[in-house]
Amino acid sequence: QAQTGVWDVRASFLPAIYFEGVGMAGGISVLLPPQPADDAIAERVIGGLDGLIITGGRDVDPAAYGAQRHPATDEPVSDSQARDV
């Protein structure tokens, strides 16, 4: 959910630091929001990319990737974690 002007709408967004980092590395960023897609179409889209950065939320339990939990880590949300990991 995001607010822009007078609208309060469902939205997909990414912090600018991701786009800036890709640009600094010489790439062009393409945002692929979560959406249903036919496997063949998804394959064509992904096949046209040289790299893929999959971001997750702060709700992923660090134990899922073998790390210690930092005191500022949010409590994991099991539904989101299964999707993010």
URNORBEL-V925791 format. One record per residue. SS is DSSP state (a for helix, b for strand, c for the rest). D_CENTER is the distance of its C-alpha to the mean C-alpha in Angstrom with 2 decimals. Layout:
# URNORBEL-V925791
SS:D_CENTER ; SS:D_CENTER
This chain:
# URNORBEL-V925791
c:14.88 ; b:15.79 ; b:19.22 ; b:20.41 ; c:24.16 ; c:25.88 ; b:23.06 ; b:20.91 ; b:18.47 ; c:15.40 ; c:12.63 ; c:9.09 ; c:8.51 ; c:7.07 ; c:9.68 ; a:12.24 ; a:12.51 ; a:9.79 ; a:11.87 ; a:14.98 ; a:14.46 ; a:13.97 ; a:17.00 ; a:19.00 ; c:18.65 ; c:20.09 ; c:17.21 ; c:16.11 ; c:12.54 ; c:11.59 ; c:8.84 ; c:8.60 ; c:8.11 ; c:8.68 ; c:12.40 ; c:15.37 ; c:16.57 ; c:19.61 ; a:19.16 ; a:21.31 ; a:19.40 ; a:16.00 ; a:17.96 ; a:19.44 ; a:16.26 ; a:14.71 ; a:18.28 ; c:18.42 ; c:15.80 ; c:17.02 ; c:13.84 ; c:10.26 ; c:7.54 ; c:4.99 ; c:3.14 ; c:4.89 ; c:7.37 ; c:10.79 ; c:12.29 ; c:12.05 ; c:15.70 ; a:16.39 ; a:19.17 ; a:16.82 ; a:16.54 ; c:20.06 ; c:19.68 ; c:21.63 ; c:20.33 ; c:20.53 ; c:22.56 ; c:19.87 ; c:17.28 ; c:16.70 ; c:18.22 ; c:16.04 ; c:15.54 ; a:16.51 ; a:15.15 ; a:11.53 ; a:12.09 ; a:13.46 ; a:10.51 ; a:7.95 ; c:10.71
